[in-house]
């Protein structure tokens, strides 16, 4: 196998001869110090063609138009992101950020089933079970490094979230300028069911979703499908999967006609041409209306015990509340209290601080019995896990905070680049109106005026009318 410095030099040549700036030299030094990854074919991707090597795990290339492309290519593994893939994608993203020939970045994936179901969690489990914890956490840091790099650069990123998009797949897409959902998208962060906590920058963007929607999704691991991913504000656009290739070609044409970095308005205009007319689809927001308000009523509290009590006492969305309560009862009680604290702490931190905190928590959860029990149940026994402690009441939230949050680790996360000091979730310009804003406006206008107000404000964007109606018609 080629040495890592050699791989990086070849990769830099691949990106149209980009000069190895000081930033990239720092990346080389940091990656060279990382432990080797267990067997992987990701380094077969030095070819500039998506089609050339069937064993390639990720193909990174600079299209002649200036549209830089990352293509996940492990469809039989649901495009799980290996640790070597993290390295290569990070290198590509940072090289393109410095390259004048790169006008925008497009992230796609092979197959029809999944964009990416997450990271290679089985490798982490095997390493922990064989007593290789230090090597395990050193390897895992490649994921938060990648997520930080993607969320810290200024170049426009377009991500096609076609199919299953979970865990590491969410981390790769959620900080993109344009996040495109399709009718096949299944979006979730299901970590509480395996004794872990939502990561992949979830501690940053989920507290900044509308109301307490983010906390609801973090704790329950609720799967959002298709248009719901768009209505919730996670996706910026909704395009039918049959049009993704046409959209990719149109983006290439746009890049070819541009003399520099693509303007976001120009990218948006191209995507809108291929967006689904949701009024014809008649697909309402499943978390709209009474459900959204019930989420805010039940998840507004600072303790899990209060949230569970609120769900039991919910008077309006009774069916939803019971289903949600029953779902939470299946999750690791420790993970629930850890995740609740993570949500509230993350809401006060910058993006880079959230990435460092998530890594700190992960170094401790990976070695925990809860993670071992949860992953064993999910991957091996296929039986319900035996959580220990088994109830929320037996877990001291103050001890959770002390051990996981207030006790620093010896080797904190070292990012590959500077940046990420923003405290607001930035890529929200092209999302649909927020539920909270719709409710506020509807208090001062009648139904038709409220609909017309938001249609005008968002230039008739597809989905605006359906979402507004879903929220105000209980």
N, C-alpha and C positions, 0 to 999 in steps of 0.2 A: 504494500500500500504506500502511496506517495505520502511524504511527510506533510504535516499541516502547513508550514510556511510555504512549501511548494504548491500545495493546493490553492492557497490564497493568492500567490503570484499568478498562477494560471487563471484563477477566477477573475482577477483584476484585468488581465489581458482580454478575457472574454468580454468584459464590459467595455468594449470599444476603446481599449487602451487607457482607461482612466488612470490618472496619476495617483500614486499611493500617497495621499496626503497624511498629515500627522494623525488625523483621526483614524485612518485606516491602519497606520502602523501601530497605533494603540490597540486596535482590534486584533491585529495579528499577534501582538505580544500577549494579550489577554487570552485569546483562544489557544495559543500554543501552550499556555500554562494549564489548560483544562485537561481533565483525564480523558483518555481515549474512550470512544463509545463502543459498546459491544457490537458485533458484526452488523454492518449496514452497507447498503449499496448507494448511499446518497452521493458519494463522491464520483459516481459515474456521470454526473451531470455537467461536465465541462463542455459538452457539445453545445452548439448554439441552436440546435433543432429539437423541438418537442418530440418529434417522431423517431429520433435516431436510436434510442436505447430502451428496450422494453423493461430493463431492470432498474432504470433510473428512478429514484424516489422523488426528486424534485428537479425540474428543469428551469434554469434561470437563463434568460437571454434578452438581448437588446434588439428589438425589432428595428428594421431600417427606418421606419417612420419616426422613431424616437420614443415609442411606447415600450417601456421596460416591462418584462413579463416574468412572473413567478407562477409555475404550474405544478401543483402537488400531483404526484403520479404514483400513488399506492392504492388504487381502487379496491383491490382485494383485502386491504387492511383498513378500509374506510378512510383512506388518506391520513392515517395517524401520523403525526409529525414526530419523526425520530430526532434524536439529539444532534446528529450530524446535519440533518436538514435545518435545524435551528441555526447552526453555524453558517451554512451556506446562504440561507435567506438573509440573515443579519448582514453578512458581507455584501450581498447584492444591494440591499436597501441602502446601506451607508455609502457604498460606492456610487450609486445612482443619485443620492442626495447631493454629491459633490460634482457630478458630471453634467456638463452643459448639454450633452447629447441626449440625456434622459429628460423627457418632457412630462411624464406621468408614469405611475406604476400600476399595473393590472395584475391582480391575484385571482387565479382560477384553479380548478381541480378536475382530475380525470374521473370519468364514470358518472352514473346517474344517481347513485344512492347517497353519496356523502361529499360535502366539501371537505370536512375533516371532523372525525369523531373525537379528536383530542390528541393527547400525547401518547407516547409508548409507556403506559403505566405498568405493564407487565414486567418490563425491565427493572423499574424501580422496586416493585414488589420482590422480585427475585434477589436483587442486591440486598435489600433490607433483611430478607429471610436468611441470607448467607452471612450476615454480620458485617456488611460493607457499607455502613451508614455514611461515613465521611466521603467515600467515593460517590455514593448515591446522591448526596445533596450537592456535591461539587458538579455532578453531571446535570442535575435538575436545573441549576441556575441558568443553563442555556435558554430555557423557556422565558423566564422573566427578562433576561437580557434582550431577547428577540422582541418581546412585547413592548419593552421600553423603547427600543430603537424605532419600531413602527410608529409608536405614539409620540415620538419626539421630533421627527423630521418634518420639513415644511412642504415637500413635494406632494402633489395630489396622488392619492391612492384610491383605486377602484377595486372593490372586492365582490366577486360573484358568490353569494352564499347559497349555492344550489345544493339541496339535500341536507343531510345531518350536519349541523354546525354546533359543536359542543366543546367545552374545555379549551384546549389549546387552539382549536379552530376558531373559537370566539375571540381569543386573544390576538389572533392574527388579523381579524377583520374588524373588530369593534372600534378601533381607533382610526380606521380608514375614512377618508373624506366622503366617499360614496360607498354605501353598503347596500347591495342589491339582493333582495329576497325574491324567491320564486314560489310557485305553487307547491313545490316539493320541500321547501325549507323547513327543517325541524331544529329549533334553537333552544338550548337549555344549558344550565350550569348545575349538574346533578351531584355535586360533591358531598353534600351532607348525607347522602345515602351510602357513602363508602367510608365514612369516618374521617373525612377531610373537610376542607372549607373552599368556597369558591375562590379561584385565583385568576390568572390570566387577565389581570387588571380589573376584575369585577369589583374590588373594593373601591375603585375610583369611579367607574361609570354607573354602577348600579345605584349608589346613593343619590346620583344626579338624574335618575329617571324621574318620571312624573309621580308626584305624591310618594306613597310607600310601595309603589309597584315593584321597584328594584328589590326591596327587602322581601316582599312576597316571593319573588322569583328566586332569590338567593336561598331562602330557607326551604322552600318546597321543591326546588328543582323542576318546577312546572315547565312542561314543553310547550312552546309557542310554535304554531304551524302556519305556513303560508302567509296570508295577508295579516294575521295577527302580529307577526314579526315587524311588519311595516306600520301597522296602527299603533303599536306600543312605543315607537320612536327608536327601536333598535336598528331597523333598516331605514334608509333614506328614500328608496325607490322599490317598486314592485314590478317585475318583468316576467313574462311567461318564459319558461325554460327553453321553449322552441326558438326563442328570439335571441338567446345569449350569444350565439355565434355571429349573428347579424350585428348585434350591438358591438361585439369585439371588433369586427371589421370596420364598423363606423368610427370607433375610437381610433383605430389605426389611421383612417382617412383624416380624421381631425388632427391627429398628431403630425401627419405628413404635411398638412397645410399650414401648420404653425411654425413660427420661427424660434419659439422659446417654450418655457414651461406653460402647460395648458392652463387657461383660465377656468376657474370653477364654474362660472356661468356657461361657458361653452360646453364643458363636459356635461353639465346638467341638461342643457338643451338637447344634446344627443341622446341621453338616457331617456328623457321624457318622450321622445319620438317612439320608443319601443316599450313604454310603460303600459301596463294593463289598465283598461277602463273599468275600474272597480264598480261603477254604477251599473254596468251591464252584468258584471259577475254577481252583484248583489250579495257580497260576503261581508256581513257585519263584524264588528269588533267583539269577540267573545268575552272580553274583560271590560266592556263598556258599560255605560248606564249604572244600574244598581250594583254591579259587581265591583266596578272601580271604586265607588264610594264605600262599599263594604270592606274592601282592602284597606282603605284609609282608616276606617273605624277600628278595624281589628288589629292592624299592624303598626299603629301609632305609638305603641308602648315600648318601654325601655327594658322589660324583662320578658322572657319566654313564658313564664307562668301567666302574666297578664294577657299576653297574646292568645294563649290557649283558652283562657277564661272568656275572653272577648268572642272567640269563635264559638264557644259553647252557648253564649248568651245572645248571639246575633239574631235579630228579630225579622229581618227582611230577606237577605240572601241566604235563607236557611239551608238549602241543599248544598250550595257552594261552601258554606261555612263548615258543614259536617264533613264533606269530602276533603276539605283542606285540613281540618283537625285530624282526621283519620290518616291522611298522608303524612303529616308531621309526626305522628306517633310511630311511623315506620323508620324515621331518620335517627341518626345517632344523637342522643340528647347532648352529649359533649359538643358535637359539631354544631348543633343548633345554637347553643350559648356562645360558642366561639364565633360563629358567623354573625350573630346579632351584634356582638361587640365589634367585630370587623366592620360591619356596615356603618355603625355610628362613628367609629374612629376614622375610617376612610373618608367620611363626609367632610372632615376637617383638614385633610392632608392634600398636598400637591400630588400630581401624577407620579413623579419619581419617588416620593415618600411612600406612596401606596405600594409601588412595586417592591421597594425594599422591605416594607412591613410584611407583605405576602410571602416573600422569601424567608423572612425570619420565622414566620408561623409554620411554613412548610418544613423547615429543617427540624421542627419539633413534632409535627403531625406524622411525618413519614416514619418516624421511629416509634410511634404510639401503637398500643394494642388495638385501639379503635380502627386505625387505618388498616392494620393487618386483618382484623376481623371483617371489616367492610369489604375490602378488596377480595378476600378469600371467598366471601359469600357471593360476590358479584361475578368473579371469574372462575371459581373452582367448584364449590359445593352447590351453587345455585339455590341455596336455601336462605331463609331469613336470618340475618346476623343476630348474634347475642351480644347486645351492647352492654358495656360495663363502665360506669353505673348504668342501670337500665331505665332510670327515670330522671326527669328534669329536677325534681325536688332534691335529689341526692348530689347534685352538682353545684358547687359554690362558684357563682359568677365572678366574685372577687378573686378567687384563686385562679380562674381562667385568665383574668386580666393580668394578674401578677406574673404568672408563669409564661404565658404566650406573648403578652404585649409589653410588659414593663421590664422583663429580664432580657437584656440584649444578648446576641450571639457573638461568638468569637470571630467568625468570618462573615461579615455582612456582604450583601450583594454589591458587586462591582459592575457598574453598567459599562457598555461598550462605547457610549458617546455621552456628551453633555446634553442638557435640555430636560424637558419634562417638568418644569417648575410651575406650570399652569395649575390653577385650582378649579377652573371651570372645564367641564367636558366640552371640547371645542367643536367637533364635527356635527353640529346640530342645525346648521343653516337650512338644510333641505328636508328636514323631517316634517311630518304633519303637525298641526297645532296640538299643544299639550291638552290633556283632559282637564286639568285644573283651569287653564285659560278659557276653555270652552264653557265650563260651568260658571266662571266669573262673568263672562260676557252675556250668557243666557239669563242672568239675573237682571240685566238692564235692557234686554231686547226680547222681542217675541221670537218664536221658532224660526220663521222665514227670514227675519232680519239677521238672526244669529248665523244662519247658514250662509246667507249672502255676504255677511261681513267677512267670514273666514275664506270664502271662495275668492273674494276680491283681494284679501290680504295675501293669499298664497297663489295668486295668478291662475286660479282654476285647477290647481294640481289634483291629479287623480287620487281619489280616496278621501279628500277633504270632506265632501258632503256626507259620505257614508259614515265617517268617523264622528262628525258633529251630530248626526242623527242618532248614532249608537250611544252617544254620551247623554244627550238631552232627553231622548225618549226612553224612559225607564221601563 
